[in-house]
Amino acid sequence: MESMTGYASVEGKTEQFSFSIEVKTLNTKFLEIYINLPRIIRQEENAYSSIVKEYINRGKVEVNFDLFDWNEERQVSVNTALIKAYYDQLLTVESKIIGDRKFNIDAILGFDGVVAKGRTSITPSSFEKLTVAYHKALKNAVKMRREEGKSIEKDILLSIKNIGVNVQKITKLTKNSALDQYQKLKERVSGLVGEGADTQRLYTEFALLSDRLDINEELSRLKDHMAKFKNTCSEKGPIGKKLDFIAQEMFREINTIASKSNRSDVAHCVVDVKNLIDKIREQCRNVV
């Protein structure tokens, strides 16, 4: 069993820069990938999204890359032809407008296009180290998801065990429910009409009552669902939606049991079972 919640971060260095990679995963119905890349490697977004799919098949995945502490000097080029053009124009301005005032040639260096810095590019070696670290971050996030999945599985199975305890109580409490109701009905009728009650009619009412109060079929189905749920927990691959569906069927059976029984002690057990199933369904929504 694997949870959809996980986190991992990896830091490292290349010959060009330092970096950090953060991976965070949350629960959602499908696989959603959001990758925040620096401009210099933004063209790798599709490739890095494909790598996520190698490790994760469900959940919201947020990835953040940060490149910092660059130690590579970029090449600088000076456009001398453009400087001369600016200079000639400024001489004209100086002679016609400013007069004898002299301008500082350093000012020309700040004009557009005069000084150009080469674009920074990542070397193959730096890119390889970055990608290796990215794989490591995803592996660590999946590792955390699986560890949390084990914890969820343990808690869910404990809830199933507690449901089983309540089912046993309900089975024991309702073992003779129809017969008990028949005796009460017979006593009431006898109190009203004496010993001359229509026995055949009472038997007919008893048969109807027995059918209406019988929950053996619901208990049997509920136990089957519980067994199926435990078996599914040990399956590999995505099981969260399947577990949630089985839990929903369990809830349906306990609802039917509640509607058929009018005993307060059974009602207390039913409330406990419903609370446990609600807890299970909430946990299943965070299972892959």
C-alpha positions in Angstrom: 0.0 0.0 0.0 1.3 3.4 -0.9 0.2 6.8 0.3 -0.2 9.8 -2.0 1.5 12.1 0.5 5.2 12.4 0.3 8.1 14.8 0.4 11.8 14.8 -0.5 14.6 17.3 -1.1 18.1 16.9 -2.6 20.9 19.4 -2.7 24.1 19.3 -4.6 26.8 21.0 -6.6 28.2 21.0 -10.1 31.2 22.7 -11.6 28.9 25.6 -12.6 26.4 26.1 -9.7 24.8 24.8 -6.6 21.2 23.4 -6.7 18.3 22.1 -4.7 15.4 20.0 -5.9 12.2 19.7 -3.9 9.4 17.1 -4.5 6.1 17.3 -2.8 3.1 15.0 -3.4 -0.5 15.3 -2.3 -3.6 13.3 -2.7 -5.9 13.8 -5.7 -8.1 11.6 -7.9 -5.6 11.4 -10.8 -2.0 12.2 -11.6 -1.3 15.9 -11.7 2.3 17.2 -12.3 3.5 20.8 -11.7 7.2 21.5 -12.3 8.8 24.9 -11.6 12.0 25.1 -13.6 14.6 27.9 -14.0 14.5 29.6 -17.4 17.8 28.1 -18.4 16.3 24.5 -18.3 12.6 25.3 -18.9 12.8 23.4 -22.2 13.2 20.2 -20.2 9.7 20.4 -18.7 8.2 17.6 -20.8 11.2 15.3 -20.3 11.1 15.9 -16.5 7.3 15.3 -16.4 7.9 12.0 -18.1 10.4 11.0 -15.4 7.8 11.7 -12.7 5.5 9.1 -14.4 8.3 6.4 -14.0 7.9 6.7 -10.2 4.4 8.0 -9.5 1.0 7.1 -11.1 -1.5 8.9 -8.9 -1.5 12.1 -6.8 -0.6 15.8 -7.2 3.2 16.2 -7.7 4.9 19.5 -7.2 8.5 19.8 -8.2 10.7 22.9 -7.6 14.3 23.4 -9.0 16.6 26.1 -7.7 20.0 26.9 -9.2 22.2 29.3 -7.3 25.8 30.3 -6.5 26.9 30.4 -10.2 30.7 30.4 -10.5 31.0 30.5 -14.2 32.2 33.8 -15.8 30.2 34.7 -18.9 32.0 36.1 -21.9 31.7 39.8 -22.5 31.8 41.5 -25.9 32.0 45.3 -26.7 30.5 46.6 -29.9 33.2 49.2 -30.9 31.4 50.2 -34.1 28.3 51.1 -32.0 30.4 53.0 -29.5 31.9 55.1 -32.4 28.5 55.8 -33.7 27.3 56.9 -30.3 30.4 59.0 -29.8 30.1 60.8 -33.2 26.5 61.6 -32.4 27.4 62.9 -28.9 30.1 65.1 -30.4 27.5 66.7 -32.6 25.2 67.3 -29.7 28.1 68.7 -27.7 29.2 71.1 -30.3 25.7 72.4 -31.1 23.9 72.4 -27.8 26.2 71.8 -24.8 29.1 74.0 -25.9 32.4 73.6 -24.2 31.1 71.1 -21.6 32.8 67.7 -22.0 31.0 64.4 -21.6 32.5 61.2 -20.1 32.9 58.4 -22.5 32.1 55.9 -19.7 28.5 56.9 -20.2 28.4 55.3 -23.6 29.1 51.9 -22.1 25.7 52.0 -20.5 23.9 52.5 -23.8 21.8 49.6 -25.3 23.8 47.1 -27.3 27.3 48.5 -26.4 28.2 45.8 -24.0 26.8 42.2 -24.4 27.2 39.3 -22.0 27.1 35.8 -23.4 24.2 33.6 -22.4 24.8 31.1 -19.7 24.4 27.5 -20.8 24.5 24.3 -18.7 27.3 21.9 -19.6 26.4 18.2 -20.2 28.2 17.2 -17.0 26.1 19.7 -14.9 22.9 18.6 -16.6 23.7 14.9 -15.9 24.3 15.6 -12.2 21.0 17.6 -12.0 19.1 14.7 -13.6 20.6 12.1 -11.3 19.7 14.2 -8.3 16.2 14.6 -9.7 15.8 10.8 -9.9 17.1 10.5 -6.3 14.5 13.1 -5.1 11.7 11.2 -6.7 12.9 7.9 -5.3 13.0 9.4 -1.8 9.5 10.8 -2.1 8.2 7.4 -3.2 10.0 5.8 -0.3 8.2 8.2 2.1 4.9 7.5 0.4 5.4 3.8 0.9 6.4 4.2 4.6 3.2 6.2 5.2 1.2 3.6 3.3 2.4 1.0 5.7 1.2 3.1 8.6 -2.2 3.7 6.9 -2.6 0.0 6.2 -1.9 -0.9 9.8 -4.5 1.6 11.0 -7.1 0.5 8.4 -6.7 -3.2 9.3 -7.1 -2.4 13.0 -10.4 -0.6 12.1 -11.5 -3.7 10.2 -10.6 -5.9 13.2 -12.8 -3.6 15.4 -15.6 -3.8 12.9 -15.3 -7.6 13.1 -15.7 -7.4 16.9 -18.9 -5.4 16.6 -20.2 -7.7 13.9 -19.8 -10.6 16.3 -21.7 -8.7 19.0 -24.5 -7.9 16.5 -24.7 -11.6 15.5 -24.9 -12.7 19.1 -27.5 -10.0 20.0 -29.8 -10.7 17.1 -29.6 -14.5 17.2 -33.1 -14.9 18.6 -34.6 -11.5 17.7 -37.5 -12.9 15.6 -38.4 -15.5 18.3 -38.2 -12.8 21.1 -40.5 -10.5 19.1 -42.9 -13.4 18.4 -43.1 -14.1 22.2 -43.8 -10.5 22.9 -46.5 -10.4 20.2 -48.1 -13.6 21.5 -48.2 -12.2 25.1 -49.7 -9.0 23.9 -52.4 -10.7 21.9 -53.2 -13.1 24.7 -53.5 -10.2 27.1 -56.1 -8.7 24.8 -58.2 -11.7 23.7 -57.2 -14.4 26.2 -56.3 -17.9 25.2 -58.6 -17.8 22.2 -56.0 -16.1 19.9 -55.8 -17.3 16.4 -52.6 -19.4 16.5 -52.5 -19.7 12.7 -52.6 -16.0 12.3 -49.9 -15.6 14.9 -47.6 -18.1 13.0 -48.2 -16.0 9.8 -47.3 -12.8 11.6 -44.3 -14.6 13.0 -43.1 -15.6 9.6 -43.5 -12.1 8.3 -41.7 -10.7 11.3 -38.9 -13.2 11.0 -38.3 -12.2 7.4 -38.4 -8.5 8.2 -35.9 -8.8 11.1 -33.6 -11.4 9.6 -30.1 -9.8 9.0 -28.2 -13.0 8.4 -27.8 -12.2 4.7 -26.5 -8.7 5.4 -24.1 -10.0 8.1 -22.8 -12.6 5.6 -22.2 -10.0 2.9 -20.6 -7.6 5.4 -18.1 -10.3 6.4 -17.4 -11.1 2.7 -16.7 -7.4 2.1 -14.3 -7.3 5.1 -12.4 -10.4 3.8 -12.2 -8.9 0.3 -11.0 -5.6 1.8 -8.2 -7.3 3.7 -7.1 -9.3 0.6 -7.1 -6.1 -1.5 -4.8 -4.4 1.0 -2.0 -6.9 0.1 -2.4 -6.3 -3.6 0.3 -4.4 -5.5 -0.4 -1.3 -7.6 -3.2 1.3 -7.3 -5.8 0.0 -4.8 -7.2 3.2 -3.2 -10.3 3.5 -5.3 -11.0 -0.2 -5.0 -10.7 -0.1 -1.2 -13.0 3.0 -1.1 -15.6 1.1 -3.2 -15.5 -2.0 -0.9 -15.8 0.3 2.2 -18.9 1.9 0.6 -20.5 -1.5 0.2 -19.7 -2.3 3.8 -21.5 0.9 4.8 -24.5 0.0 2.7 -24.8 -3.4 4.5 -24.5 -1.9 8.0 -27.2 0.7 7.1 -29.6 -2.1 6.1 -28.8 -3.9 9.4 -29.6 -0.7 11.3 -32.9 -0.3 9.5 -34.0 -3.9 10.3 -33.1 -3.9 14.0 -34.9 -1.9 16.6 -32.7 -2.9 19.5 -30.7 -0.1 21.3 -27.7 -2.4 22.0 -27.5 -3.2 18.3 -27.8 0.4 17.4 -24.8 1.2 19.5 -22.7 -1.4 17.7 -24.0 0.0 14.3 -22.9 3.5 15.3 -19.4 2.2 16.1 -19.2 0.4 12.8 -20.3 3.4 10.8 -17.7 5.6 12.5 -15.0 3.1 11.7 -16.1 2.8 8.0 -16.1 6.6 7.7 -12.5 6.7 9.1 -11.5 3.9 6.6 -13.0 5.7 3.6 -11.2 9.0 4.6 -7.9 7.1 4.8 -8.5 5.3 1.5 -8.7 8.7 -0.3 -5.0 9.1 0.5 -4.1 5.7 -0.8 -2.7 5.3 -4.4 
